[in-house]
Amino acid sequence: MQLEIKKHIEDIRKAAELIQVFATGKSLTDYRADALLKSGIERQFEIIGEAMGRLNREAPKIAAGISEYKRIIAFRNLLIHCYDVVEDVVVWDVVCIGIPKLLQEAEQLLARP
């Protein structure tokens, strides 16, 4: 695997891990009430989506190894371009349900030779 491709996957892994760290011990209520928490989590989602988009352009077969990769890219675009209509509950659901799976898949891709 090319170094640049590994970098994109590592960026995805690291951002997903940071989301988990930020969200540990927190709830949807905390997310809604804490502008710093909300901003930090959304920034990491933006990084994930951007890195996923680059990975998809440069190595689409590898990007396809991450389930929902197209939805991840679309979610990034939504956060950036339609920030005013993004529902907190949707973001929090992705934090709780999507991020653990994404982190696992990124780690599996990085473990490949």
C-alpha positions as CSV (number, residue, x, y, z in Angstrom):
1,M,0.0,0.0,0.0
2,Q,1.4,3.4,-0.9
3,L,2.4,5.8,1.8
4,E,-0.1,8.5,0.9
5,I,-2.9,5.9,1.0
6,K,-1.8,4.8,4.4
7,K,-1.7,8.4,5.5
8,H,-5.4,8.9,4.5
9,I,-6.4,5.8,6.4
10,E,-4.4,6.8,9.5
11,D,-6.0,10.3,9.4
12,I,-9.4,8.5,9.4
13,R,-8.4,6.2,12.2
14,K,-6.9,9.0,14.3
15,A,-10.0,11.3,13.9
16,A,-12.3,8.4,14.8
17,E,-10.3,7.7,17.9
18,L,-10.4,11.4,18.9
19,I,-14.2,11.4,18.5
20,Q,-14.3,8.4,20.9
21,V,-12.0,10.2,23.4
22,F,-14.1,13.4,23.2
23,A,-17.4,11.5,23.7
24,T,-16.3,9.2,26.5
25,G,-18.6,9.7,29.5
26,K,-20.7,12.2,27.5
27,S,-24.3,12.1,26.4
28,L,-26.4,13.8,23.7
29,T,-27.4,16.4,26.3
30,D,-23.7,17.1,27.0
31,Y,-23.1,17.4,23.2
32,R,-25.9,19.8,22.8
33,A,-24.8,22.0,25.7
34,D,-21.1,22.1,25.1
35,A,-20.0,24.2,22.1
36,L,-16.4,23.1,22.4
37,L,-17.4,19.4,22.5
38,K,-19.7,19.8,19.5
39,S,-17.1,21.8,17.5
40,G,-14.4,19.2,18.3
41,I,-16.5,16.2,17.2
42,E,-17.7,17.9,14.1
43,R,-14.2,18.9,13.1
44,Q,-13.0,15.3,13.4
45,F,-16.0,14.2,11.2
46,E,-14.9,16.8,8.6
47,I,-11.3,15.3,8.7
48,I,-12.7,11.8,8.3
49,G,-14.9,12.8,5.4
50,E,-12.1,14.7,3.6
51,A,-9.6,11.9,4.1
52,M,-12.2,9.4,2.9
53,G,-12.9,11.5,-0.2
54,R,-9.2,11.6,-1.0
55,L,-8.8,7.9,-0.4
56,N,-11.8,7.3,-2.7
57,R,-10.2,9.4,-5.5
58,E,-6.8,7.8,-5.2
59,A,-7.6,4.2,-4.3
60,P,-11.3,3.5,-4.8
61,K,-10.9,-0.2,-4.2
62,I,-9.3,0.4,-0.8
63,A,-12.0,3.0,0.1
64,A,-14.6,0.4,-0.7
65,G,-13.1,-1.6,2.2
66,I,-14.8,0.8,4.5
67,S,-18.5,0.3,4.8
68,E,-20.7,3.3,4.2
69,Y,-17.7,5.2,2.7
70,K,-19.9,7.2,0.3
71,R,-22.2,8.2,3.2
72,I,-19.2,9.2,5.2
73,I,-18.1,11.6,2.4
74,A,-21.7,12.9,2.1
75,F,-21.9,13.5,5.9
76,R,-18.7,15.6,5.7
77,N,-20.3,17.7,2.9
78,L,-23.5,18.1,5.0
79,L,-21.6,19.3,8.0
80,I,-19.6,21.8,6.0
81,H,-22.2,23.1,3.5
82,C,-25.5,22.5,5.4
83,Y,-24.4,23.0,8.9
84,D,-27.6,24.8,9.8
85,V,-29.8,21.8,9.2
86,V,-27.7,19.1,10.8
87,E,-29.6,17.6,13.7
88,D,-27.6,16.9,16.9
89,V,-29.3,13.6,17.4
90,V,-28.0,12.4,14.0
91,V,-24.4,13.4,14.7
92,W,-24.6,11.7,18.2
93,D,-26.0,8.5,16.7
94,V,-23.0,8.4,14.3
95,V,-20.7,9.0,17.2
96,C,-22.2,6.1,19.2
97,I,-22.9,3.6,16.3
98,G,-20.8,4.5,13.3
99,I,-17.5,5.5,14.8
100,P,-16.6,2.2,16.6
101,K,-17.2,0.3,13.3
102,L,-15.2,2.9,11.3
103,L,-12.3,2.7,13.7
104,Q,-12.3,-1.1,13.5
105,E,-12.3,-1.0,9.7
106,A,-9.6,1.6,9.4
107,E,-7.4,-0.5,11.8
108,Q,-8.0,-3.6,9.7
109,L,-6.9,-1.7,6.5
110,L,-3.8,-0.4,8.2
111,A,-2.9,-3.9,9.3
112,R,-2.7,-5.1,5.7
113,P,0.7,-5.4,4.1
